[in-house]
Amino acid sequence: MHTPIEPRPVVIIGGGISGLTAAYRLTRASIPVHLVESSDQLGGLGMGGEIGGVEIERFYHCVMPTDEHLLPLLNELGLADTIRWQQTTMGMNVDGRRFPFNSAMDLLRFTPLRFAHRIRFGAVSLLLRRLGRGQDLDNTRTEDWLRSVYGPTVWQRMLKPLFGAKFGDAFGEVPARYLYQRLGRESNVAIRGYPEGTYRAIVDRMRTAIETGGGRILRGVSVQHVALDGDGARVRLGTGAEIAAQSVISTVPIPLLHKLADERLRSALPRVQLDYQGVVNAVFLLDRPLDGHYWAPVINCDTEFDGVVEMSALTGTERFGGRSLVYVMHYCGRDSALFAEPEADIAHRWKAQLRSLYPDRLTDAGAVEYVKVFKAPFVEPIPTLGYHERIPAVRVGDTNVFLATTAQIYPDVTSWNSSVGLADRVVREVIDNRDSARRRVVAHA
Ligand SMILES: Cc1cc2nc3c(=O)[nH]c(=O)nc-3n(C[C@H](O)[C@H](O)[C@H](O)COP(=O)(O)OP(=O)(O)OC[C@H]3O[C@@H](n4cnc5c(N)ncnc54)[C@H](O)[C@@H]3O)c2cc1C
């Protein structure tokens, strides 16, 4: 009997939101897919963890009402109604003092800045998006732009530590377009969302949709080598198995893909010189709330972390048995001394630092019930001037290898939303490319 030849699958490297979205879209288009994820869990940076017996995300995550790609996907998955929207507030911890930072009145009372600087900060912040319109912000250093509109004092005292937390000393060099875009996503948006059932509910729904659509998901298996082969590629797994792929979509950071690629693919890969910021982030389970602000930057307070996210101000405390969930974080390179330190040592120190930041709240040692540290080496590529011109294309040369990575998100902020938007675009190219290859075969026949 004649057995039909299985069409070669599209192999997707990485089961974070980019890989899951690509796999979901391709299976919906009846294209065979193998999704390979090296970790035991799907979800990538949005992956779950556990603290004190409660399920959490390892890194704080929320949904924004402006998430134009993610929200329609959640709607398709039947999950849009499970997002719990909540008005949130912001605080500011400066010089060991804590301030609310949500209204004009809060700004007027914000003593770390002199009165005239408070007025300037407020006025310029209102106008900032308008001031940036029509300017070549891709080729303007953030420091130059912000100094010119806010003045040197506000830059040095507030903006550099406030927005610079993510990129450290490199922040001043980052194109001003990044901040401009970020303000577009986040400015004046106090409403944030969080999925009932945690982010795992989204990941689980996607996994089920992919598998019932005929896609294969391999977890706990890493891709070790990708070699170009004819019009496709051979993908070797950690198990020793090899998949003959029609196309490959890589969602892993480009420096990692370089290590997996054979010589021919490596020479076709984009030659972007891109540094990545990693993160060290601690999660605390407290028996009481802090100030109730979702987000509070920490400036000049003798802490190693630069911000506090009081997650339970968004999620409520019921899921934590009435306790509060708090994250603190420091973005840094994966080669930094902090990143190399054992998690338990960081946890010990940061617990003491959190207590000294909130001495009136965390009055007794038992208030901090649990603390856990999680690290990620590749969180955010650090864009440099003119990066817009150098953003890697979706397709690698004329190969059938495609990229859906955080290095292509600029000028948008890396988020689940922007990854979904990018994965949608990549899948459209994969399908177009496949269709035109088919048309060529038919024309030849
Ligand atoms: C502290 C922090 C806070 C954040 N806050 C938010 C937020 O509030 N809202 C928001 O929307 N986003 C937020 N983000 C950003 C968001 O998590 C990322 O932008 C998004 O998850 C990127 O998804 P990805 O699939 O592109 O990459 P990743 O999530 O990094 O997925 C890549 C996957 O590839 C796998 N992999 C690597 N190498 C291999 C290999 N050789 N073989 C197989 N698999 C491999 C990895 O294990 C990983 O699962 C935050 C991130 C961090 C770190």
The ligand as a MOL file (V3000), in Angstrom:
LIG
                    3D

  0  0  0     0  0            999 V3000
M  V30 BEGIN CTAB
M  V30 COUNTS 53 58 0 0 0
M  V30 BEGIN ATOM
M  V30 1 C 11.3320 41.3040 34.6530 0
M  V30 2 C 10.4810 41.2650 33.4120 0
M  V30 3 C 9.2570 41.9180 33.4080 0
M  V30 4 C 8.4560 41.9030 32.2710 0
M  V30 5 N 7.2300 42.5200 32.3140 0
M  V30 6 C 6.3980 42.3740 31.2690 0
M  V30 7 C 5.0520 42.8410 31.3450 0
M  V30 8 O 4.6140 43.4020 32.3680 0
M  V30 9 N 4.2450 42.6640 30.2710 0
M  V30 10 C 4.6770 42.0570 29.1190 0
M  V30 11 O 3.8840 41.8800 28.1890 0
M  V30 12 N 5.9570 41.6160 29.0040 0
M  V30 13 C 6.8190 41.7710 30.0440 0
M  V30 14 N 8.1110 41.2870 29.9530 0
M  V30 15 C 8.6670 40.9450 28.6270 0
M  V30 16 C 8.2240 39.5920 28.0950 0
M  V30 17 O 8.3470 38.5930 29.0540 0
M  V30 18 C 9.0810 39.2310 26.8970 0
M  V30 19 O 9.1220 40.3050 26.0000 0
M  V30 20 C 8.5260 38.0190 26.1560 0
M  V30 21 O 8.2520 36.9930 27.0610 0
M  V30 22 C 9.5050 37.5420 25.0920 0
M  V30 23 O 9.0010 36.3330 24.5590 0
M  V30 24 P 9.8210 35.4390 23.5490 0
M  V30 25 O 9.0070 34.2470 23.2650 0
M  V30 26 O 10.2420 36.2880 22.3980 0
M  V30 27 O 11.1740 35.0690 24.2990 0
M  V30 28 P 11.3730 34.1400 25.5980 0
M  V30 29 O 10.2330 34.3010 26.5220 0
M  V30 30 O 12.7380 34.4480 26.0890 0
M  V30 31 O 11.3300 32.6450 25.0010 0
M  V30 32 C 12.4190 32.0610 24.3510 0
M  V30 33 C 12.3590 30.5800 24.6990 0
M  V30 34 O 13.3910 29.8820 23.9760 0
M  V30 35 C 13.8600 28.8300 24.7890 0
M  V30 36 N 15.1610 28.3920 24.2720 0
M  V30 37 C 16.3600 29.0170 24.3580 0
M  V30 38 N 17.3250 28.2940 23.7590 0
M  V30 39 C 16.7250 27.1890 23.2580 0
M  V30 40 C 17.1840 26.0620 22.5230 0
M  V30 41 N 18.4780 25.9270 22.1590 0
M  V30 42 N 16.2940 25.1010 22.1750 0
M  V30 43 C 14.9910 25.2130 22.5080 0
M  V30 44 N 14.4910 26.2670 23.2230 0
M  V30 45 C 15.3490 27.2510 23.5840 0
M  V30 46 C 13.9030 29.4500 26.1710 0
M  V30 47 O 13.8950 28.4710 27.1790 0
M  V30 48 C 12.6190 30.2980 26.1620 0
M  V30 49 O 11.5250 29.5850 26.6970 0
M  V30 50 C 8.9110 41.2490 31.0870 0
M  V30 51 C 10.1400 40.5670 31.1080 0
M  V30 52 C 10.9090 40.5590 32.2650 0
M  V30 53 C 12.1850 39.7780 32.2840 0
M  V30 END ATOM
M  V30 BEGIN BOND
M  V30 1 1 1 2
M  V30 2 1 2 3
M  V30 3 2 2 52
M  V30 4 2 3 4
M  V30 5 1 4 5
M  V30 6 1 4 50
M  V30 7 2 5 6
M  V30 8 1 6 7
M  V30 9 1 6 13
M  V30 10 2 7 8
M  V30 11 1 7 9
M  V30 12 1 9 10
M  V30 13 2 10 11
M  V30 14 1 10 12
M  V30 15 2 12 13
M  V30 16 1 13 14
M  V30 17 1 14 15
M  V30 18 1 14 50
M  V30 19 1 15 16
M  V30 20 1 16 17
M  V30 21 1 16 18
M  V30 22 1 18 19
M  V30 23 1 18 20
M  V30 24 1 20 21
M  V30 25 1 20 22
M  V30 26 1 22 23
M  V30 27 1 23 24
M  V30 28 2 24 25
M  V30 29 1 24 26
M  V30 30 1 24 27
M  V30 31 1 27 28
M  V30 32 2 28 29
M  V30 33 1 28 30
M  V30 34 1 28 31
M  V30 35 1 31 32
M  V30 36 1 32 33
M  V30 37 1 33 34
M  V30 38 1 33 48
M  V30 39 1 34 35
M  V30 40 1 35 36
M  V30 41 1 35 46
M  V30 42 1 36 37
M  V30 43 1 36 45
M  V30 44 2 37 38
M  V30 45 1 38 39
M  V30 46 1 39 40
M  V30 47 2 39 45
M  V30 48 1 40 41
M  V30 49 2 40 42
M  V30 50 1 42 43
M  V30 51 2 43 44
M  V30 52 1 44 45
M  V30 53 1 46 47
M  V30 54 1 46 48
M  V30 55 1 48 49
M  V30 56 2 50 51
M  V30 57 1 51 52
M  V30 58 1 52 53
M  V30 END BOND
M  V30 END CTAB
M  END
